[in-house]
Amino acid sequence: MEAKVYQNDGTLSSETAQLADSVFGIEPNEHVVYLAVKAYLANKRQGTHSTKERAEVRGGGRKPWKQKGRGAARAGTRRSPLWVGGGTVFGPRPHTYKISLPKKVKKLARRSVLSLKAKSQNVFVIDDLSFDTPKTSQLVNILKKMEVDTSKVMILTSECKRAIYNSGRNIPYFSVEQAKVASSYDILNCRTLIIEKTALKDLEEILG
């Protein structure tokens, strides 16, 4: 499978990049992608939600009124869940939502997502980007010259490039990630995937 190659200024190059079939040409496994996305979203949850049960709310040391003679229902504590200010019944308690997946499942999910993007012809390769200083207009000009769908763009770099990240953080729905750590959810959530040449080699080494 081939992909268009662009120069680092956004102009189309005459060469094309060969996408490895073992990474970009497999039959996508939708269930594995579902598991990867489910685990990603679950692991983002803090799980710090908490409510006070009847043993934790204030008060309740004295019986509100005597057992008999008032013509009202019996009451032994003001902390009853039936009362205003009482404890909560089966309320949320702090717990973890962490889901762990096997390494092979994670790799298969990433290969499946990359294959989906490649089949829809939304994968583009660009020469390694290097900005001396963060400049949003420079990055916008590159995307305009590439003539790609800019509604949701993600660039995979070979290493952490702070200048590129700072240049794109003001662009709506734009993200920059290292190819080694980009999750299946991140790749699936974008419409246009731009990969640096060196980052493409990293993906083939890790997932191939």
C-alpha positions in Angstrom: 0.0 0.0 0.0 1.3 3.4 -0.9 0.8 6.9 0.6 1.5 10.4 -0.6 4.6 12.0 0.7 4.8 15.7 1.4 7.9 17.9 2.0 8.2 19.6 5.3 6.8 22.9 3.8 3.6 21.1 2.8 4.2 20.8 -1.0 3.6 17.4 -2.6 6.7 15.3 -3.3 7.2 13.2 -6.4 7.9 10.1 -4.3 5.5 7.8 -2.5 5.9 5.9 0.8 5.3 2.2 1.0 3.1 1.3 4.0 3.9 -2.1 5.5 1.0 -4.6 5.0 1.6 -6.0 8.4 0.8 -2.7 10.0 -1.5 -0.8 7.5 -2.9 -3.7 5.5 -4.5 -6.2 7.9 -8.2 -7.1 8.3 -9.3 -4.8 11.1 -10.6 -6.5 14.2 -13.5 -4.4 15.4 -13.9 -6.2 18.7 -10.3 -5.6 19.7 -10.6 -1.9 18.7 -13.7 -1.8 21.0 -11.8 -3.3 23.9 -8.9 -0.9 23.4 -11.2 2.2 23.3 -13.1 0.9 26.3 -9.9 0.4 28.3 -8.6 3.9 27.3 -11.7 5.7 28.4 -12.1 3.7 31.6 -8.4 4.3 32.6 -9.0 8.1 32.2 -11.6 8.0 35.1 -10.3 9.0 38.5 -12.8 7.0 40.5 -12.8 9.5 43.4 -16.5 9.8 43.6 -17.8 9.4 47.1 -20.9 9.8 49.2 -21.4 9.5 53.0 -23.3 6.5 54.3 -25.3 6.5 57.5 -22.2 5.6 59.6 -20.4 8.7 58.2 -22.9 11.6 58.4 -23.0 13.9 61.4 -25.4 13.4 64.3 -27.5 10.5 65.4 -26.1 10.1 68.9 -29.5 10.6 70.6 -32.8 9.0 69.9 -35.0 11.7 68.2 -38.1 10.9 70.3 -39.4 8.2 72.6 -40.4 4.9 71.2 -44.1 5.1 72.0 -46.8 7.7 72.7 -46.3 10.3 69.8 -48.4 8.5 67.2 -45.5 8.7 64.8 -43.2 6.1 63.3 -40.4 4.8 65.4 -37.0 6.5 64.9 -33.7 5.6 66.4 -31.3 8.0 64.7 -31.2 11.1 62.6 -28.8 9.5 60.3 -31.4 7.3 58.7 -31.4 7.4 54.9 -35.2 8.3 55.1 -34.4 11.6 56.7 -33.2 14.8 55.1 -29.4 15.0 55.9 -29.2 11.3 56.5 -26.8 8.9 54.9 -26.9 7.6 51.4 -28.0 4.1 50.5 -25.6 2.3 48.1 -24.0 5.6 47.1 -20.9 5.7 44.9 -17.7 4.8 46.7 -14.1 5.4 45.5 -12.8 2.6 43.4 -10.6 2.1 40.4 -11.9 1.7 36.8 -8.6 0.4 35.4 -8.7 -2.2 32.7 -5.6 -4.0 31.6 -5.2 -5.5 28.1 -2.5 -8.0 26.9 0.3 -6.5 24.8 -0.7 -8.5 21.8 -4.3 -7.2 22.0 -3.0 -3.6 22.2 -0.8 -4.0 19.2 -3.6 -5.7 17.2 -5.9 -2.8 18.0 -3.4 -0.2 16.8 -2.7 -2.2 13.6 -6.5 -2.4 13.0 -7.0 1.3 13.5 -4.1 2.2 11.2 -5.4 -0.2 8.6 -8.8 1.5 8.8 -7.2 4.9 8.2 -5.1 3.6 5.3 -8.1 1.9 3.6 -10.0 5.2 3.8 -7.0 7.0 2.2 -6.6 9.3 5.2 -2.9 8.5 5.9 -0.2 10.9 4.6 3.5 10.9 5.1 5.6 14.1 5.6 9.3 14.8 5.9 10.4 15.3 9.5 9.1 18.7 10.8 11.4 21.0 12.7 10.4 24.4 14.0 12.9 26.8 15.6 10.2 28.5 17.5 6.4 27.8 18.0 4.5 29.4 15.1 0.9 28.5 14.6 0.7 30.3 11.2 3.6 28.2 9.9 1.8 25.0 10.8 -1.5 26.2 9.3 0.2 27.1 6.0 1.7 23.6 5.8 -1.8 22.0 6.3 -3.3 24.3 3.7 -0.6 23.4 1.1 -1.3 19.7 1.8 -5.0 20.2 1.0 -6.1 17.7 3.6 -9.2 17.6 5.7 -8.3 19.8 8.6 -11.5 19.1 10.7 -9.5 16.6 12.9 -5.8 16.3 12.2 -3.3 14.3 14.1 0.5 14.3 13.5 2.6 11.4 14.6 6.2 12.4 15.3 9.3 10.3 16.0 10.2 12.1 19.2 8.8 14.8 21.5 8.8 18.1 19.5 7.7 20.8 21.8 7.7 23.6 19.2 5.3 21.7 17.0 3.0 20.9 19.9 2.9 24.5 21.0 2.3 25.6 17.4 -0.8 23.4 17.1 -2.4 23.7 20.5 -4.4 26.8 19.3 -5.8 24.9 16.2 -9.2 23.3 17.0 -9.3 19.5 17.0 -5.5 19.3 16.2 -3.2 17.0 18.1 0.5 16.0 18.1 1.6 12.7 19.5 4.7 10.5 19.5 4.2 7.5 17.3 5.4 5.2 20.1 2.8 6.3 22.6 -0.2 7.2 20.5 -3.2 5.1 21.6 -5.7 3.4 19.4 -8.4 5.9 20.6 -6.3 8.9 19.5 -5.7 7.5 16.1 -9.3 6.4 15.6 -10.6 9.8 16.8 -8.8 11.8 14.0 -9.9 12.1 10.4 -6.6 12.9 8.9 -3.4 11.1 10.0 -0.1 12.6 9.1 3.0 10.6 9.9 6.6 11.7 9.8 9.0 9.5 7.8 11.0 8.5 10.9 7.8 7.9 12.8 6.6 5.6 10.1 9.7 3.5 10.6 9.1 3.5 14.4 5.5 2.2 13.8 6.7 -0.6 11.5 9.4 -1.6 14.0 7.0 -1.7 17.0 3.9 -3.1 15.4 5.3 -5.0 12.4 
